[in-house]
Amino acid sequence: MLQRMKSSASRTEPMSTYRSRRPPERLRFGAANDAPVPNGELLTSRDGTPLLIRPIHADDVAALQRGFSRLQPEEVRMRFLHTLTELPDQLAQRLCRLDPEQELAFVLVDRAESTEPEIYGVARAYIDTNTDGAEFALIVQRRFTGQGFGSRLLNRVIDACRVRGVQEIWGDVLAENHAMLDLCDEFGFRRESVFHDASLTRVRLHL
Ligand SMILES: CC(C)(COP(=O)(O)OP(=O)(O)OC[C@H]1O[C@@H](n2cnc3c(N)ncnc32)[C@H](O)[C@@H]1OP(=O)(O)O)[C@@H](O)C(=O)NCCC(=O)NCCS
């Protein structure tokens, strides 16, 4: 499946011609309702769960904390580069109430209208207006990994950063985190070692 795509979007393509990465075909399962909604993207997971990608809301605090509580310690360590047993209120508020000048974030949520949303994935970026660079972060809860949602969330962050004139996004990834490093390879990020910490790999993508 992806082979076909890679041949059309060869890895060796220079990074300056980044092209948003189409999710793997399998994601197209249930594509019928994949129509963009204002600021959101309707999706269906392999197990038929109706999902949506949308910008984070200031009142997503409790949903973000519930989402965090569903993560395995290993997922948390991969995302935050250290162990974290809970998402304290202040941090959760900080992660939802963004400074629109320098921050953006998108969430993968279920589409249950009736109840409070459940968050299953988050991608965010912190823009450094001095360097026109942005540090990004990404997480998809294990229940929904391997279905292209991580790529879609990262695409939203990359597109939103481009609109704001960001020249490059970067992130530090644990060197053992093959899932994330493979994803970054797919997008054309280049890898660098981090001189002060051999357990990390820095990934950079010129936009
Ligand atoms: C890394 C992560 C975000 C990937 O999310 P995802 O939704 O599974 O990603 P996608 O389905 O879009 O996968 C895209 C590509 O990533 C790579 N990838 C994803 N999961 C992988 C895995 N388990 N092993 C190896 N490569 C993997 C593959 O190259 C994949 O392409 P393919 O599906 O065509 O093979 C997710 O596993 C995660 O949240 N991990 C824990 C937190 C974390 O590591 N965050 C990054 C911190 S820097």
The ligand as an SDF file (V2000), in Angstrom:
LIG
                    3D

 48 50  0  0  0  0  0  0  0  0999 V2000
    4.3060    7.6150   17.2020 C   0  0  0  0  0  0  0  0  0  0  0  0
    2.8110    7.7150   17.0770 C   0  0  0  0  0  0  0  0  0  0  0  0
    2.3950    9.1650   17.2250 C   0  0  0  0  0  0  0  0  0  0  0  0
    2.3700    7.1790   15.6910 C   0  0  0  0  0  0  0  0  0  0  0  0
    0.9880    7.4220   15.5700 O   0  0  0  0  0  0  0  0  0  0  0  0
    0.1240    6.5540   14.5350 P   0  0  0  0  0  0  0  0  0  0  0  0
   -1.2440    7.0930   14.5330 O   0  0  0  0  0  0  0  0  0  0  0  0
    0.3020    5.1060   14.7830 O   0  0  0  0  0  0  0  0  0  0  0  0
    0.8590    6.9130   13.1680 O   0  0  0  0  0  0  0  0  0  0  0  0
    0.3750    6.5100   11.7080 P   0  0  0  0  0  0  0  0  0  0  0  0
   -0.6420    5.4600   11.7150 O   0  0  0  0  0  0  0  0  0  0  0  0
    0.0380    7.7740   10.9950 O   0  0  0  0  0  0  0  0  0  0  0  0
    1.6900    5.8670   11.1600 O   0  0  0  0  0  0  0  0  0  0  0  0
    2.4920    6.5200   10.2620 C   0  0  0  0  0  0  0  0  0  0  0  0
    3.8220    5.8590   10.1550 C   0  0  0  0  0  0  0  0  0  0  0  0
    4.4550    5.8400   11.4030 O   0  0  0  0  0  0  0  0  0  0  0  0
    5.2470    4.6870   11.4900 C   0  0  0  0  0  0  0  0  0  0  0  0
    4.7220    3.8900   12.5700 N   0  0  0  0  0  0  0  0  0  0  0  0
    3.5560    4.0450   13.2220 C   0  0  0  0  0  0  0  0  0  0  0  0
    3.4440    3.1140   14.1890 N   0  0  0  0  0  0  0  0  0  0  0  0
    4.5660    2.3530   14.1040 C   0  0  0  0  0  0  0  0  0  0  0  0
    5.0690    1.2520   14.8460 C   0  0  0  0  0  0  0  0  0  0  0  0
    4.3850    0.7480   15.8580 N   0  0  0  0  0  0  0  0  0  0  0  0
    6.2690    0.7440   14.5020 N   0  0  0  0  0  0  0  0  0  0  0  0
    7.0000    1.2630   13.4910 C   0  0  0  0  0  0  0  0  0  0  0  0
    6.5790    2.3010   12.7360 N   0  0  0  0  0  0  0  0  0  0  0  0
    5.3880    2.8450   13.0630 C   0  0  0  0  0  0  0  0  0  0  0  0
    5.1380    3.9630   10.1920 C   0  0  0  0  0  0  0  0  0  0  0  0
    6.1140    4.4390    9.3460 O   0  0  0  0  0  0  0  0  0  0  0  0
    3.7730    4.4280    9.7690 C   0  0  0  0  0  0  0  0  0  0  0  0
    3.6240    4.3110    8.4000 O   0  0  0  0  0  0  0  0  0  0  0  0
    2.8390    3.0280    7.8710 P   0  0  0  0  0  0  0  0  0  0  0  0
    1.6050    2.9360    8.6960 O   0  0  0  0  0  0  0  0  0  0  0  0
    2.6020    3.4260    6.5020 O   0  0  0  0  0  0  0  0  0  0  0  0
    3.7900    1.8880    8.1070 O   0  0  0  0  0  0  0  0  0  0  0  0
    2.1010    6.8350   18.1620 C   0  0  0  0  0  0  0  0  0  0  0  0
    2.6260    5.5410   18.0940 O   0  0  0  0  0  0  0  0  0  0  0  0
    2.2850    7.3840   19.5800 C   0  0  0  0  0  0  0  0  0  0  0  0
    1.5340    8.2620   19.9950 O   0  0  0  0  0  0  0  0  0  0  0  0
    3.2600    6.8790   20.3540 N   0  0  0  0  0  0  0  0  0  0  0  0
    3.4350    7.2560   21.7620 C   0  0  0  0  0  0  0  0  0  0  0  0
    3.7940    8.7100   21.9640 C   0  0  0  0  0  0  0  0  0  0  0  0
    4.9670    9.1350   21.1150 C   0  0  0  0  0  0  0  0  0  0  0  0
    5.8930    8.3860   20.8780 O   0  0  0  0  0  0  0  0  0  0  0  0
    4.9100   10.4050   20.6280 N   0  0  0  0  0  0  0  0  0  0  0  0
    5.9910   10.9830   19.9080 C   0  0  0  0  0  0  0  0  0  0  0  0
    6.8270   11.7460   20.8610 C   0  0  0  0  0  0  0  0  0  0  0  0
    8.1420   12.5540   20.1030 S   0  0  0  0  0  0  0  0  0  0  0  0
  1  2  1  0
  2  3  1  0
  2  4  1  0
  2 36  1  0
  4  5  1  0
  5  6  1  0
  6  7  2  0
  6  8  1  0
  6  9  1  0
  9 10  1  0
 10 11  2  0
 10 12  1  0
 10 13  1  0
 13 14  1  0
 14 15  1  0
 15 16  1  0
 15 30  1  0
 16 17  1  0
 17 18  1  0
 17 28  1  0
 18 19  1  0
 18 27  1  0
 19 20  2  0
 20 21  1  0
 21 22  1  0
 21 27  2  0
 22 23  1  0
 22 24  2  0
 24 25  1  0
 25 26  2  0
 26 27  1  0
 28 29  1  0
 28 30  1  0
 30 31  1  0
 31 32  1  0
 32 33  2  0
 32 34  1  0
 32 35  1  0
 36 37  1  0
 36 38  1  0
 38 39  2  0
 38 40  1  0
 40 41  1  0
 41 42  1  0
 42 43  1  0
 43 44  2  0
 43 45  1  0
 45 46  1  0
 46 47  1  0
 47 48  1  0
M  END
$$$$
